[in-house]
Structure formats: C-alpha cells, structure tokens
Amino acid sequence: MSAPGMIAVNQVGYLLGAPKRATVITETNQPVTWELFNDDGDLVATGVGEPRGVDPTVGAQVQVIDFGDFNGEGIFSLRVNGVTSDPFEIGSNLYDGMLFDAINLFSLMRSGIDIGPEIAGPEYARAAGHLDVAPNQGDGAVRPLPKGRAVNRDGVDLYEGWGGGAYVVDGRGGWYDAGDMGKYVVNGGISVAQLLGIVEREIRNGNDTGPGSVAAMALDEAKWELDWMLRMQLPVTDGAGAPVAWGGLVHHKLHDEAWTGIPTLPAADPQMRYVHRPSTAATLNLAAVVAQMARVTAKTDPAYSAKVLKAAEVAYAAAQHWPILFAPDTNTIDGFGAGPYDDVEIDDEFYWAAAELFLTTGEERYLTDLRNNPYHVDGAKNAFTEVGFDWRDVSAWVRMQLALVPSDLPPAEHDAIVESVVSAADKLIANSQPFGQLYTATDNKYAWGSNAMVANNAAIVAAADELTGDTKYGAAAIAGIDYLLGRNAMGLSYVTGYGARDVKNQHSRWFAHAKDPSLPHPPPGTLSGGPNSNPFDEVSKHLMGKPAQLCFIDDIESYTTNEMTINWNAALAYLLAYISNEG
C-alpha cells in the first residue's frame, strides 16, 4: 500500500462526538480538497487537508483530513482527487462486539480444556491440549529441564548451576502464549494485569460486573491464567516439612523441547515439555498480579482472596531473597522451541509487586519499598518511555495503577503520581503522529509488537482522562484506535474480522487456514503484532530497511510482524473497554 492518493481511514468507524480524522498520502505538500459521501452517494461535507510534510515512517508526503465537525450517522466514505476510501461507519457503540471478541480470544487460547463450539462457533472447537493423552507428553507432571539441555551455540550452559531436579510440576491449564504451545509467566503477568485492570475500571465506574458482563468475562479469564501461574510456584517446604531449594520462586516458562510445525493442534503436539528454571522476574510478576487479584476478589470471594494474597506475599519475599536470578536468552540455542522472555532490568518488576501489595494491604513495608524504588516519583529512572509499557517494561503501568486505584497514599504523594501520568499523556498527545498513533519510536523504527505499544500508549492517555476529566485526553485516547483499524500506511485493519481489509493470517499453529483450509483463520478480535523494523523471519526479511510502517506482511510465517499473543490482545481489550465506556 502507501501509494500516492491512498486515503487511510478507521475502517470500523468513528464515534459520534469524537475525533474523526483520516490520512491521505500525496505527491505534493499543497493542501488537497476532500469530500465526504454517504452510502447513497450524496456529498455531505467537504474541506481541505492539513499538510504534514514527509512522514519518515512512510517515506512520503502525508496530509491529515479532519471531518470531526460532521456528526451524521450511517455509512460514509472519503474522496480525494478521484480516489475513494474504504467505507466506515459513524455512530455509537461501534466497538462493543470487538471488545467481546478481544476478550473471548483468551478462552480460545486456553490449555488443558476442550474448546466447545459455543465459545466462538464450530470451526474453533478443538480437543483439549496437553492433558497427558497421546500423542501429548502432557502437562500434568512436567519435569524441570535436565542439566545440559540449554547449551547455546557457543557451548555455554545457560542454566549452569541448575540441575533441574527430580520433582515434577503440575503445569496444566493457563493460556497458550502466542502462535505456539508455550506458556510464559511474564507474558501472562501483564495480560492478567490488564484484564484485571478492566475489572477495576468497571467497578470504579459503577458498571455491571455480574454474569455476562465485560468485567465477569475478564475476571474469569484472569483466574484461569492465574491458577496456572500459581502452579508454577515452588513450595516453601516439601511434604515432610523440609525447606525446598528456591522455595517460593516461580518457574519462568513451560514449553516444548523443540518447535512444532505449522499446522499443529495442541492435542496433536508430540513434543516433550519441560519447565525452566525459576526467575526473579517471573516471581515478581506473580506477586503483583496475585495481589491485584486478591484485591479484586476481596468482597466477592474472601476465602480465595486470602489464599492468593498469601501466595503473593511468599513470592515477594522469595524475590527479595533471590533478587538477580535472571532468565537467559534461549534464542541463542538453535530450534529451542520457545521464546526466551529474558529481562535483566527488573527494578520495574520490584516496583510493580511492591505497589500492588501496598494497594491491596496498605502495609507500610510495601510502601517503603515502592518509595525506595528508582522508578518511583523523583527517582533516578524514567517510568514513562517511548514504548509506554509491555511485558518487559512495566513501570508506566505501575504509575497508572498507583494513580487510579484508591489507596492510603498521602495526598501530596498521590498528586505527584497523578501529575506524572498526566504529564506523560501530554507528551504523547504533543507527539501524536499523522496517522493518529500515539507512538514515536527512536530513529523512526518500530519495535516488535508495535501495535500493542500503540494501544498501551493510548491507555496512558485514557488514564489521564479518568484522572482529570479533561476531554482532550478522552478524545486522543479514542482516536488512538484509528491506526490499528486501518488508518495506517498499509491500509489494513490489524484486528481480524473488523474492517474492509483486515489481517487474516497471523502466525499460529492452529488458527492456520493459510496452511490447512480445514482450519480457521484467527478468530475475530485478534490483534496482529504489526510493523517491525527488524523483520528477520524468512518471509519478512526482504522488508528490512523500508520505512517503519511498511515493514509488515500478512503471512502466517511472519512471526516477527504478524504474530498473535495474549499480551497484545490484552492491550487491545483494555483500550476497547475504555472506549466502550466512553462511546
């Protein structure tokens, strides 16, 4: 795409009373004339574009079309110099169905349970995976990775000093992380956090949280993953009461010994599976989200709340005892069968766990820890970076939680936290790009999973709206969805099932219609990872060096640009839940 004359619009549509902008790629910096037509072909509005010069992420001249003053309802299209845009709707409640689908994906990603036709239709029904039924090796009693099985191509044992052990882990349940059958605590952590964030926002807004509600869906899915995460935690003592080595820490991940091919359904996976050495990051992830869950369920299920809070406290104490047990980069092992999710800068994870434990318990010891953390207000480290937040960089999410969740923070300290979130939102709005995305990357290069970063930056601005009530933040956050739904240089909606030209071939081993016509495409509401300036897989590497927005291909083999993951869908769901409330 990105041909001169292309008009990029939100292909799903624009909310009444909200911003309505499109972007046109031109050969000139002279303002173009645009026309807005309804579905009957009647001209209903006209105006001129705002030239924005050459957009380096596109490599071409661009102009912004603003038709926000028009508030008619129906189906419309824009026309510039004889070129007509994709159709779009203007109306209310345009994103409610997409929100349902975005959360429903988590049900379809469940491990260890039959997926029935009632979840998303008969084409998505499948047998339970990894329940110790052949050909699965099963997740019911998974052994630690044996000694010497993580030697990289330089001959280095990445788990030197860890011999696995004779014990087994009940690794059933949880969500499959992405397009493979791996399950990862740190990616599960941020995903659970955002789903629980939806629940907490619904409670704050006084919305329905009963059966069938958005909050109930999100809570049910978060519990499913969290129960698996708890099974990844080592006990403090064994059955005889003796201390367990690394007791209270959490195994970093569970996955196949080697990659399976595409397509492979979970129930047909024959690979041996192992749990990997515990990590401090995984342990802090568990401490944070379990503390959040304890808070969310304190009134509705106090027994469950008390049980999981104890696990969070044990995990936090274990992480303090082993503060630098890092997960290695297992990508340095050829064909290892899973992503590494390595992270050696975990002050932000310590900040996260201390903050959630304080918000839940109000205890002074956790407040002291978060105040001493370098990511806290006036600390040495910047909590808000260009990437917003993701599974690796969580400090911005922590600030949002501290600002949004009622607590016993002193008013002056809380005000400073709120100001930091609002200031970050102001910077994002000031740097808003010609295609509407609140994402300005270093050297104009987009990172892996850039679409989730676009969504999460919009979530920061949404937080500023909730904190201040200033309509400019609400408008900017709602406009942040435009890029993901077609207002981009590819002219694609990056959410399956929505828009005139949606991506359909995200990297997946069982939503693999592109490889096996008997299998379905990814379900509606699935977010693609999006443009990646370092596309090193075989089908995408020819894109290397192109302008950032053009580094994308809708191909099932393009895991660097077109993968699907739980945390990217959590980012989408969190933003959509906000927009659904506002819309």
PLY file of the C-alpha trace (Angstrom):
ply
format ascii 1.0
element vertex 583
property float x
property float y
property float z
element edge 582
property int vertex1
property int vertex2
end_header
0.00 0.00 0.00
1.13 3.57 0.76
0.65 4.56 -2.87
0.09 8.28 -3.51
-3.59 9.08 -3.24
-4.35 6.35 -0.72
-6.79 7.51 1.96
-6.28 5.72 5.27
-9.36 5.63 7.48
-10.59 3.79 10.55
-12.39 1.06 8.62
-14.68 0.18 11.52
-15.78 3.71 12.16
-15.85 6.85 14.27
-17.89 7.58 17.36
-20.38 10.43 17.39
-18.89 13.44 19.13
-15.37 12.00 18.97
-12.48 12.99 16.67
-12.83 11.92 13.04
-9.59 12.03 11.14
-8.11 10.27 8.15
-4.71 10.47 6.48
-4.01 10.77 2.77
-0.67 10.02 1.11
0.11 12.63 -1.51
2.79 13.64 -4.01
2.55 17.28 -3.04
2.56 19.43 0.06
-0.24 21.58 -1.39
-3.50 21.13 0.58
-5.84 18.66 -1.06
-9.61 19.02 -1.21
-11.57 16.19 0.39
-15.22 15.22 0.05
-17.36 13.10 2.37
-20.14 10.99 0.83
-22.89 8.99 2.46
-23.92 5.48 1.44
-26.36 6.88 -1.13
-23.57 8.78 -2.85
-24.66 12.20 -1.59
-21.97 14.79 -0.80
-22.41 15.68 2.88
-19.21 17.57 3.78
-16.07 18.96 2.22
-12.83 20.59 3.30
-9.08 20.80 2.76
-6.30 18.65 4.14
-3.61 19.71 6.59
-0.18 19.04 5.03
2.20 17.38 7.49
5.25 17.03 5.25
7.16 13.81 4.72
6.36 11.16 7.33
9.61 9.18 7.82
7.68 6.11 8.94
6.05 6.08 5.50
8.61 7.76 3.27
6.03 10.00 1.61
4.13 13.26 1.93
1.02 12.99 4.07
-1.94 15.19 4.90
-4.50 14.91 7.69
-8.20 15.13 6.91
-10.33 16.33 9.82
-14.08 15.88 9.45
-14.87 15.96 13.16
-17.49 18.68 12.76
-19.71 16.28 10.84
-21.93 14.19 13.10
-24.35 12.43 10.83
-24.89 8.72 11.39
-24.54 5.95 8.83
-22.01 4.57 6.35
-19.66 7.02 4.66
-16.54 7.27 2.52
-14.00 9.98 1.72
-12.85 11.01 -1.74
-9.67 12.88 -2.72
-8.65 13.54 -6.33
-10.92 10.77 -7.59
-9.70 8.17 -5.09
-12.30 6.78 -2.67
-11.53 5.47 0.79
-12.75 2.27 2.36
-16.25 2.67 3.81
-16.68 3.38 7.50
-19.48 3.97 9.96
-20.24 6.97 12.15
-22.36 6.06 15.15
-22.47 4.92 18.75
-21.33 1.69 20.42
-19.20 0.67 17.45
-16.67 -1.29 19.48
-18.78 -3.39 21.85
-18.62 -6.50 19.67
-14.90 -6.13 19.13
-14.36 -5.87 22.89
-16.26 -9.12 23.43
-14.20 -10.85 20.74
-10.90 -9.47 22.05
-11.57 -10.99 25.48
-13.10 -14.15 24.02
-9.77 -14.92 22.34
-8.39 -15.81 25.77
-10.96 -18.60 26.07
-9.79 -19.96 22.72
-6.16 -19.85 23.91
-6.86 -22.00 26.97
-4.70 -25.05 27.54
-5.93 -28.27 29.13
-9.63 -27.92 28.36
-11.90 -28.81 25.46
-12.91 -25.79 23.42
-16.56 -26.27 22.53
-18.48 -24.76 19.61
-20.30 -22.42 21.99
-17.12 -20.37 22.53
-16.76 -18.99 19.01
-18.53 -21.37 16.64
-17.89 -24.93 15.45
-14.88 -24.01 13.34
-12.98 -23.06 16.50
-13.90 -26.15 18.52
-10.94 -28.39 19.37
-9.85 -31.07 21.79
-8.02 -30.18 24.99
-4.28 -29.93 24.60
-1.55 -31.27 26.89
-3.67 -33.37 29.22
-1.39 -36.45 29.24
-3.28 -38.02 26.35
-1.19 -39.41 23.48
0.46 -38.10 21.42
0.87 -35.31 24.03
3.61 -35.83 26.59
1.26 -33.85 28.81
1.44 -31.03 31.35
0.20 -32.97 34.36
3.67 -33.85 35.66
6.28 -31.77 33.86
9.92 -32.25 34.79
12.44 -29.41 35.02
14.70 -29.08 32.01
17.54 -31.57 32.58
21.08 -30.43 33.16
22.96 -29.75 29.94
19.85 -29.25 27.77
20.31 -25.47 27.49
23.77 -25.24 25.94
23.93 -22.47 23.35
25.78 -22.44 20.04
28.89 -21.09 21.80
28.95 -24.05 24.17
27.72 -22.07 27.18
25.26 -23.74 29.55
22.66 -21.02 30.07
21.44 -22.73 33.24
24.84 -23.51 34.73
24.45 -24.44 38.36
20.87 -25.56 37.93
20.46 -29.28 37.52
16.71 -29.33 37.18
15.66 -31.79 39.81
13.66 -34.94 40.39
10.41 -33.16 41.18
7.55 -32.55 38.76
5.23 -29.59 38.27
1.52 -29.70 37.56
1.59 -27.39 34.56
-1.97 -27.92 33.36
-4.15 -25.01 32.37
-3.28 -21.42 31.59
-3.22 -19.84 28.16
-1.02 -20.72 25.26
1.02 -17.58 24.85
1.07 -16.96 21.12
1.25 -18.91 17.90
2.90 -21.89 19.60
2.16 -24.05 22.63
4.49 -22.31 25.12
3.24 -20.83 28.39
5.17 -17.97 30.00
4.67 -16.37 33.40
5.94 -12.90 32.50
3.72 -12.57 29.44
0.85 -13.97 31.41
1.51 -11.41 34.11
0.93 -8.24 32.12
-2.03 -9.89 30.35
-3.71 -10.78 33.65
-2.95 -7.30 34.97
-4.72 -5.58 32.09
-7.73 -7.88 32.25
-7.99 -7.18 35.97
-7.50 -3.51 35.15
-10.68 -3.74 33.06
-12.49 -5.21 36.06
-11.22 -2.49 38.39
-12.25 0.26 35.97
-15.73 -1.25 35.60
-16.06 -1.29 39.40
-14.87 2.34 39.70
-17.37 3.40 37.05
-20.24 1.61 38.78
-20.87 -0.63 35.77
-22.45 -4.07 35.77
-19.99 -6.74 36.95
-22.48 -9.62 37.07
-22.65 -12.73 34.87
-22.21 -11.99 31.18
-20.68 -8.56 31.78
-17.34 -7.42 30.42
-15.94 -7.47 33.95
-17.11 -11.03 34.56
-15.55 -12.24 31.29
-12.24 -10.56 32.07
-12.17 -11.85 35.65
-12.94 -15.42 34.59
-10.10 -15.44 32.08
-7.67 -13.81 34.51
-8.43 -16.50 37.09
-7.78 -19.25 34.55
-4.29 -17.96 33.81
-3.52 -17.01 37.38
-4.32 -20.51 38.64
-1.70 -21.86 36.23
0.82 -19.25 37.36
0.29 -20.36 40.96
1.05 -23.95 39.95
4.38 -22.72 38.60
5.40 -21.54 42.08
7.73 -23.79 44.07
6.50 -24.66 47.57
8.46 -23.33 50.51
8.63 -26.77 52.18
8.18 -30.33 50.97
5.69 -32.85 52.25
7.91 -33.65 55.21
8.28 -30.00 56.19
11.85 -29.66 54.91
12.81 -26.43 53.11
12.65 -26.57 49.30
15.52 -25.11 47.30
14.39 -21.78 45.85
11.09 -22.18 47.67
8.52 -19.52 46.78
10.14 -18.68 43.44
8.25 -19.20 40.19
9.31 -21.20 37.14
9.83 -18.82 34.24
8.17 -20.85 31.49
6.89 -24.21 30.27
7.23 -25.25 26.65
8.13 -27.84 24.05
11.66 -29.10 23.71
11.68 -28.07 20.04
9.43 -26.11 17.70
6.42 -27.87 16.24
5.44 -27.26 12.64
2.55 -25.27 11.23
-0.15 -26.51 11.43
-0.19 -28.45 14.73
-3.19 -28.52 17.02
-2.42 -28.57 20.76
-3.89 -32.05 21.21
-1.58 -33.34 18.45
1.65 -31.91 19.88
4.08 -34.84 20.42
6.96 -32.85 21.91
8.48 -33.44 25.32
7.75 -30.46 27.56
9.78 -29.02 30.42
9.55 -26.26 32.99
12.50 -23.89 33.07
14.50 -22.52 35.95
12.68 -20.05 38.19
13.40 -16.37 37.70
13.08 -13.30 39.88
11.06 -11.57 37.16
8.50 -14.37 36.96
8.25 -14.42 40.74
7.58 -10.67 40.90
5.02 -10.94 38.10
3.14 -13.49 40.15
3.41 -11.40 43.32
1.99 -8.34 41.51
-0.96 -9.88 39.72
-1.93 -12.23 42.54
-2.00 -9.24 44.91
-4.19 -7.43 42.36
-6.49 -10.45 42.14
-6.72 -10.62 45.94
-7.91 -7.01 45.95
-10.44 -7.51 43.16
-11.99 -10.58 44.80
-11.79 -9.45 48.45
-15.53 -8.74 48.72
-16.93 -11.37 46.36
-14.73 -14.33 47.38
-12.83 -13.53 50.59
-11.51 -17.08 51.09
-9.99 -17.15 47.62
-8.65 -13.63 48.11
-6.89 -14.57 51.34
-5.40 -17.70 49.80
-3.90 -15.96 46.79
-2.67 -12.99 48.82
-0.59 -15.40 50.89
0.99 -16.72 47.68
1.80 -13.15 46.63
3.49 -12.42 49.95
5.54 -15.64 49.73
6.59 -14.80 46.17
7.62 -11.26 47.08
9.74 -12.49 49.99
11.38 -15.09 47.73
12.18 -12.46 45.10
13.81 -10.28 47.74
15.92 -13.26 48.83
16.97 -14.08 45.22
16.89 -10.63 43.57
19.02 -11.29 40.47
18.02 -14.72 39.18
17.58 -13.77 35.53
16.07 -15.78 32.70
18.68 -16.26 29.94
18.28 -15.55 26.23
17.42 -19.02 24.98
17.19 -17.68 21.42
20.94 -18.38 21.33
20.04 -22.08 21.21
19.05 -23.25 17.74
15.48 -24.54 17.43
14.81 -24.41 21.14
11.03 -24.38 20.86
10.04 -21.16 22.63
10.76 -17.51 23.15
13.13 -16.51 25.97
11.26 -13.58 27.57
14.56 -12.62 29.13
14.86 -9.46 31.20
17.88 -8.33 33.21
16.49 -4.95 34.34
13.85 -5.78 36.91
13.69 -2.75 39.20
10.37 -2.06 37.50
9.09 -5.53 38.42
10.06 -4.92 42.05
8.19 -1.59 41.81
5.14 -3.37 40.40
4.99 -6.05 43.07
5.51 -3.59 45.94
2.86 -1.25 44.53
0.19 -3.92 44.09
0.88 -5.39 47.53
0.59 -1.91 49.05
-2.61 -1.13 47.16
-4.10 -4.38 48.44
-2.83 -4.47 52.02
-1.91 -0.86 52.85
1.10 -2.20 54.74
3.93 0.22 55.47
6.67 -2.22 54.44
5.42 -2.28 50.85
5.02 1.49 50.78
8.61 1.83 51.97
9.81 -0.49 49.20
7.99 1.34 46.43
9.22 4.71 47.73
12.79 3.42 47.67
12.43 2.10 44.12
14.24 4.12 41.41
11.08 4.13 39.27
9.01 5.97 41.86
8.32 9.70 41.50
11.54 11.73 41.71
13.55 8.51 41.35
16.59 8.01 39.16
14.77 6.06 36.43
12.12 7.28 34.00
8.87 5.38 34.44
7.49 6.62 31.11
9.42 5.80 27.96
8.59 5.89 24.27
7.36 2.30 24.34
4.78 3.04 27.01
4.72 -0.36 28.68
4.77 -4.04 27.81
5.70 -7.33 29.49
9.32 -6.25 29.93
8.84 -2.56 30.83
6.02 -2.26 33.37
6.84 0.94 35.27
4.30 3.07 33.38
1.58 0.54 34.17
2.58 0.72 37.85
2.22 4.51 37.87
-1.21 4.18 36.28
-2.29 1.73 38.95
-0.98 3.91 41.78
-2.84 6.88 40.29
-6.13 5.10 39.53
-6.65 2.61 42.37
-7.92 4.15 45.63
-5.35 3.81 48.41
-3.96 5.31 51.60
-1.16 7.16 49.83
-0.63 10.61 51.34
-2.47 13.20 49.21
0.71 15.04 48.16
2.37 11.82 47.03
-0.73 10.70 45.17
-0.98 14.11 43.49
2.63 13.78 42.31
1.87 10.34 40.85
-1.23 11.66 39.09
0.78 14.58 37.71
3.37 12.15 36.31
0.68 10.22 34.42
-0.92 13.40 33.09
2.48 14.77 32.06
3.24 11.55 30.18
-0.13 11.81 28.44
0.60 15.43 27.47
3.87 14.36 25.85
2.13 11.58 23.93
-0.53 13.97 22.64
2.09 16.55 21.67
3.89 13.89 19.63
0.75 12.47 18.01
1.61 11.21 14.55
-0.12 11.97 11.22
-1.80 8.55 11.28
-3.20 9.11 14.77
-0.93 6.71 16.62
0.50 7.92 19.94
3.78 6.18 19.27
7.02 7.92 18.36
9.83 5.44 18.07
13.57 6.10 18.26
15.07 6.69 14.80
11.55 6.21 13.39
11.92 2.45 13.71
9.07 0.33 15.02
9.63 -2.41 17.59
8.33 -5.98 17.62
4.70 -5.77 18.72
4.40 -2.10 17.79
0.62 -2.35 17.59
0.39 -3.21 21.28
2.61 -0.22 22.08
0.20 1.98 20.14
-2.68 0.58 22.23
-0.83 0.89 25.53
0.21 4.49 24.90
-3.45 5.27 24.23
-4.21 3.58 27.56
-1.89 6.04 29.34
-3.83 8.91 27.79
-7.09 7.22 28.78
-5.82 7.13 32.37
-5.22 10.89 32.20
-8.84 11.31 31.07
-10.10 9.33 34.06
-7.85 11.27 36.43
-8.65 14.77 35.16
-11.93 14.63 33.27
-10.33 16.81 30.59
-11.99 15.94 27.28
-8.77 16.38 25.30
-7.40 13.18 26.83
-10.55 11.23 26.10
-10.54 12.44 22.52
-6.89 11.49 22.00
-7.32 8.06 23.57
-10.34 7.25 21.41
-8.53 8.46 18.29
-5.69 6.10 19.22
-7.68 3.14 17.88
-7.83 4.62 14.35
-4.32 3.50 13.39
-4.98 -0.11 14.39
-8.19 -0.28 12.39
-6.93 0.97 9.04
-5.60 4.50 9.37
-2.08 3.36 8.58
0.22 3.23 5.60
-0.67 -0.40 4.84
-4.36 0.46 4.68
-5.08 -2.62 6.79
-7.15 -3.25 9.86
-4.82 -5.13 12.18
-7.77 -6.73 14.02
-9.12 -9.87 12.41
-12.80 -9.74 11.47
-13.08 -5.96 11.55
-12.72 -3.57 8.62
-12.87 -3.80 4.87
-9.33 -5.23 4.64
-8.38 -7.00 7.86
-5.37 -9.20 8.52
-6.29 -12.89 8.46
-3.06 -14.85 8.65
-1.45 -14.17 12.00
1.32 -16.59 12.96
-0.43 -19.52 14.65
-0.16 -23.28 14.68
-3.88 -23.98 14.92
-5.58 -20.87 13.59
-3.78 -21.90 10.43
-6.17 -21.70 7.50
-3.35 -20.45 5.28
-1.60 -23.82 5.71
-4.63 -26.11 6.07
-8.00 -24.98 4.65
-9.80 -27.23 7.13
-8.56 -25.00 9.97
-9.90 -21.49 10.68
-8.25 -18.13 10.40
-7.53 -16.44 13.73
-10.84 -15.56 15.37
-12.45 -12.12 15.19
-10.87 -9.67 17.60
-7.29 -10.94 17.24
-4.66 -8.17 17.10
-1.62 -8.63 14.87
1.77 -7.59 16.24
2.18 -5.10 13.43
5.09 -3.41 11.66
8.56 -4.33 12.90
11.69 -2.57 11.63
13.73 -5.70 12.33
11.77 -8.33 10.38
14.23 -11.22 10.39
11.98 -14.19 9.58
12.33 -15.67 6.09
9.15 -14.24 4.59
9.64 -10.74 6.02
13.38 -10.11 5.91
13.14 -8.53 2.45
11.32 -5.64 4.17
14.38 -4.71 6.22
15.31 -1.07 5.65
11.89 0.04 4.46
10.05 2.85 6.28
8.72 1.53 9.56
5.02 1.34 8.73
5.79 -0.71 5.62
7.65 -3.44 7.50
4.66 -5.74 7.63
3.24 -8.70 5.75
0.03 -10.61 6.42
1.67 -14.02 6.19
1.35 -16.88 8.67
5.11 -17.45 8.56
5.92 -13.85 9.51
6.24 -14.22 13.25
8.27 -11.01 13.52
5.50 -8.81 12.06
2.29 -10.83 12.19
2.25 -12.95 15.32
-0.66 -13.02 17.76
-0.04 -13.03 21.52
-2.07 -12.86 24.71
-0.43 -9.64 25.87
-1.14 -7.83 22.61
-4.79 -8.81 22.86
-4.86 -7.73 26.50
-3.64 -4.29 25.37
-6.38 -4.16 22.75
-9.07 -5.29 25.20
-8.00 -2.77 27.84
-8.25 0.12 25.35
-11.52 -1.12 23.86
-13.09 -1.42 27.31
-12.27 2.24 27.91
-13.63 3.28 24.50
-16.76 1.19 25.02
-17.40 3.04 28.28
-16.81 6.42 26.64
-18.73 5.57 23.48
0 1
1 2
2 3
3 4
4 5
5 6
6 7
7 8
8 9
9 10
10 11
11 12
12 13
13 14
14 15
15 16
16 17
17 18
18 19
19 20
20 21
21 22
22 23
23 24
24 25
25 26
26 27
27 28
28 29
29 30
30 31
31 32
32 33
33 34
34 35
35 36
36 37
37 38
38 39
39 40
40 41
41 42
42 43
43 44
44 45
45 46
46 47
47 48
48 49
49 50
50 51
51 52
52 53
53 54
54 55
55 56
56 57
57 58
58 59
59 60
60 61
61 62
62 63
63 64
64 65
65 66
66 67
67 68
68 69
69 70
70 71
71 72
72 73
73 74
74 75
75 76
76 77
77 78
78 79
79 80
80 81
81 82
82 83
83 84
84 85
85 86
86 87
87 88
88 89
89 90
90 91
91 92
92 93
93 94
94 95
95 96
96 97
97 98
98 99
99 100
100 101
101 102
102 103
103 104
104 105
105 106
106 107
107 108
108 109
109 110
110 111
111 112
112 113
113 114
114 115
115 116
116 117
117 118
118 119
119 120
120 121
121 122
122 123
123 124
124 125
125 126
126 127
127 128
128 129
129 130
130 131
131 132
132 133
133 134
134 135
135 136
136 137
137 138
138 139
139 140
140 141
141 142
142 143
143 144
144 145
145 146
146 147
147 148
148 149
149 150
150 151
151 152
152 153
153 154
154 155
155 156
156 157
157 158
158 159
159 160
160 161
161 162
162 163
163 164
164 165
165 166
166 167
167 168
168 169
169 170
170 171
171 172
172 173
173 174
174 175
175 176
176 177
177 178
178 179
179 180
180 181
181 182
182 183
183 184
184 185
185 186
186 187
187 188
188 189
189 190
190 191
191 192
192 193
193 194
194 195
195 196
196 197
197 198
198 199
199 200
200 201
201 202
202 203
203 204
204 205
205 206
206 207
207 208
208 209
209 210
210 211
211 212
212 213
213 214
214 215
215 216
216 217
217 218
218 219
219 220
220 221
221 222
222 223
223 224
224 225
225 226
226 227
227 228
228 229
229 230
230 231
231 232
232 233
233 234
234 235
235 236
236 237
237 238
238 239
239 240
240 241
241 242
242 243
243 244
244 245
245 246
246 247
247 248
248 249
249 250
250 251
251 252
252 253
253 254
254 255
255 256
256 257
257 258
258 259
259 260
260 261
261 262
262 263
263 264
264 265
265 266
266 267
267 268
268 269
269 270
270 271
271 272
272 273
273 274
274 275
275 276
276 277
277 278
278 279
279 280
280 281
281 282
282 283
283 284
284 285
285 286
286 287
287 288
288 289
289 290
290 291
291 292
292 293
293 294
294 295
295 296
296 297
297 298
298 299
299 300
300 301
301 302
302 303
303 304
304 305
305 306
306 307
307 308
308 309
309 310
310 311
311 312
312 313
313 314
314 315
315 316
316 317
317 318
318 319
319 320
320 321
321 322
322 323
323 324
324 325
325 326
326 327
327 328
328 329
329 330
330 331
331 332
332 333
333 334
334 335
335 336
336 337
337 338
338 339
339 340
340 341
341 342
342 343
343 344
344 345
345 346
346 347
347 348
348 349
349 350
350 351
351 352
352 353
353 354
354 355
355 356
356 357
357 358
358 359
359 360
360 361
361 362
362 363
363 364
364 365
365 366
366 367
367 368
368 369
369 370
370 371
371 372
372 373
373 374
374 375
375 376
376 377
377 378
378 379
379 380
380 381
381 382
382 383
383 384
384 385
385 386
386 387
387 388
388 389
389 390
390 391
391 392
392 393
393 394
394 395
395 396
396 397
397 398
398 399
399 400
400 401
401 402
402 403
403 404
404 405
405 406
406 407
407 408
408 409
409 410
410 411
411 412
412 413
413 414
414 415
415 416
416 417
417 418
418 419
419 420
420 421
421 422
422 423
423 424
424 425
425 426
426 427
427 428
428 429
429 430
430 431
431 432
432 433
433 434
434 435
435 436
436 437
437 438
438 439
439 440
440 441
441 442
442 443
443 444
444 445
445 446
446 447
447 448
448 449
449 450
450 451
451 452
452 453
453 454
454 455
455 456
456 457
457 458
458 459
459 460
460 461
461 462
462 463
463 464
464 465
465 466
466 467
467 468
468 469
469 470
470 471
471 472
472 473
473 474
474 475
475 476
476 477
477 478
478 479
479 480
480 481
481 482
482 483
483 484
484 485
485 486
486 487
487 488
488 489
489 490
490 491
491 492
492 493
493 494
494 495
495 496
496 497
497 498
498 499
499 500
500 501
501 502
502 503
503 504
504 505
505 506
506 507
507 508
508 509
509 510
510 511
511 512
512 513
513 514
514 515
515 516
516 517
517 518
518 519
519 520
520 521
521 522
522 523
523 524
524 525
525 526
526 527
527 528
528 529
529 530
530 531
531 532
532 533
533 534
534 535
535 536
536 537
537 538
538 539
539 540
540 541
541 542
542 543
543 544
544 545
545 546
546 547
547 548
548 549
549 550
550 551
551 552
552 553
553 554
554 555
555 556
556 557
557 558
558 559
559 560
560 561
561 562
562 563
563 564
564 565
565 566
566 567
567 568
568 569
569 570
570 571
571 572
572 573
573 574
574 575
575 576
576 577
577 578
578 579
579 580
580 581
581 582
